Amino acid sequence: MTNAESSFREENARRIDERTEKGLTLLREHYNVEECAVDSMLSDVAVGGRPHHARRYNIEGVGNLLVMTVKEADENQLSSFVITPYSKNLPLFSTDYVYSGEKRYFLIELYDLAVFHDEAYRAGVDAFAALGKAWGDMEDFQTRPCWYEDIRPVCIAKKPKYDQDDLALQRFLEALSLFVSMEQAAASLTGADLKRKWELSKGYSDRLIDEGGVSTDLWVAAIGPENTRRFFDEVFFGPACYALDKS
């Protein structure tokens, strides 16, 4: 590894930690956020030869938070920050920031796992779509077509320049703040709606394994479909942690 490559790797790792900590700090201004135990077999999985370090949190009154990082790599260092709601009528909120040397890519996505589309839900989705349109100072990149496009009302895919790292972090915090606002306006779920919300989240998680996804395919190749299903159930999306018979 050259000195320049080592420097980028260290800087990218620092950026990954910064995004994680600032995201958690923002959430803790509004919620009780507690880290939950993760089986050691699932917390540090090598995928594509790169160690993926996964931490799971419970956001009280909202649902599951996955924080996953890949820092011990020369290329495609990764930071994932994904919220899967269970208690509120909200979409899944997914963010991925990828660093490859001096190149950067980020995805901010919503997945429609809502039970119903009321005025608050539609307004929140529209506000997220407006973010992507407002960020014209960053280059777009093309995502690979996949089955879940039908349930992905918002996909902001950007390729910021190296000197836009601070702005890229600001954009993440802006999107996370918008999600908090959307959550505060969202209806709480009870009874059959609460059950349906869990079913939608579990169904999406299962379908990623059964029908494939851009990153899911790498996981299945690395640890097999059943271990991937367990990782999704217990850590990534957490339906096993929010099953109604546990409440």
Disulfide bonds with the S-S distance in Angstrom:
none
